């Protein structure tokens, strides 16, 4: 179960602790993605000191952001196989502002699921 504390830790880590440089480069450079994943994970130390949970949160965050996995989830869930899509995972017929926000929501949801699993399996 995802708690309000987990959501707050996610918001602090993903938005307050993420610099502009991290946001601009995390999908292009492993260093930026790694620094962001570590800083993202810091607030979760208030929720758990279990090294497996903390490592899972950090590693999944790195993988999701570095390889833009939310884009591929959007792409697959919409059945766009074989179609040309934009960087958001949506086709060009989706208004850009909407595609960006839908991608952000999908990305946040994937992170929250991973964090919830980590904290449930390794409290």
C-alpha positions in Angstrom: 0.0 0.0 0.0 1.3 3.4 -0.9 1.2 5.9 2.0 1.1 9.6 2.2 4.7 9.5 3.5 5.8 7.6 0.5 4.2 10.2 -1.8 5.8 13.0 0.1 9.2 11.4 -0.1 8.7 10.9 -3.8 7.7 14.5 -4.4 10.7 15.8 -2.4 13.2 13.5 -4.1 11.9 13.9 -7.6 11.0 17.6 -7.6 12.7 19.5 -4.8 16.0 17.7 -4.8 16.3 17.4 -8.6 18.4 20.2 -10.2 17.7 21.6 -13.7 21.0 19.9 -14.8 19.7 16.5 -13.6 16.3 16.9 -15.3 17.9 17.9 -18.6 20.5 15.2 -18.7 19.2 12.1 -16.8 17.9 10.4 -19.9 21.2 11.2 -21.8 23.9 10.6 -19.2 24.2 7.8 -16.7 26.1 10.2 -14.3 23.2 12.6 -14.2 20.7 9.8 -13.8 22.9 8.2 -11.0 23.2 11.5 -9.1 19.5 12.1 -9.4 18.7 8.5 -8.3 20.8 8.8 -5.2 19.5 12.3 -4.2 15.9 11.0 -4.9 16.5 8.1 -2.5 17.6 10.2 0.4 14.1 11.1 1.7 13.2 7.4 1.8 15.9 6.9 4.5 13.3 8.5 6.8 10.9 5.7 5.9 13.2 2.7 5.9 16.7 1.8 6.8 16.5 -1.5 5.1 19.3 -1.6 2.6 17.3 -3.8 0.2 14.4 -1.4 0.1 16.7 1.6 -0.4 18.7 -0.1 -3.1 15.6 -1.2 -4.9 14.2 2.4 -4.8 17.5 3.8 -6.0 18.1 1.3 -8.8 14.6 1.3 -10.2 14.5 5.1 -10.2 17.8 5.1 -12.1 16.5 2.6 -14.7 13.1 4.3 -15.1 14.6 7.8 -15.7 17.8 6.9 -17.6 15.9 4.8 -20.2 12.7 6.7 -20.1 10.7 3.6 -19.3 7.5 5.5 -18.9 7.6 6.4 -22.6 7.7 2.7 -23.5 4.9 1.9 -21.1 2.7 4.6 -22.8 3.8 3.3 -26.2 2.9 -0.3 -25.5 -0.4 0.4 -23.5 -1.7 2.4 -26.4 -0.9 -0.3 -29.0 1.4 1.9 -31.1 3.6 -1.0 -32.1 5.3 -0.2 -35.4 4.1 3.4 -35.4 6.2 6.5 -35.2 5.7 8.3 -31.8 7.2 11.3 -30.2 9.6 11.5 -27.2 6.5 11.2 -24.9 5.4 7.9 -26.3 2.3 9.4 -27.9 1.5 10.0 -31.5 1.7 13.4 -33.1 -2.1 13.7 -33.0 -2.0 14.1 -29.2 -1.6 17.7 -28.2 2.0 18.2 -27.0 1.0 19.7 -23.7 -1.3 16.8 -23.0 1.2 14.2 -24.0 3.9 15.7 -21.7 1.5 15.7 -18.7 0.2 12.2 -19.4 3.8 11.0 -19.6 4.7 12.7 -16.3 1.7 11.1 -14.6 2.7 7.6 -16.0 6.3 8.2 -14.8 5.2 9.2 -11.3 2.9 6.2 -11.1 5.6 3.8 -12.1 7.9 5.2 -9.5 5.3 5.1 -6.8 4.5 1.4 -7.6 8.2 0.5 -7.4 8.6 2.4 -4.1 5.5 0.8 -2.6 6.7 -2.6 -3.5 10.1 -2.0 -2.0 8.7 -0.7 1.3 6.1 -3.5 1.5 8.6 -6.3 0.8 11.5 -4.9 2.9 9.9 -2.7 5.6 
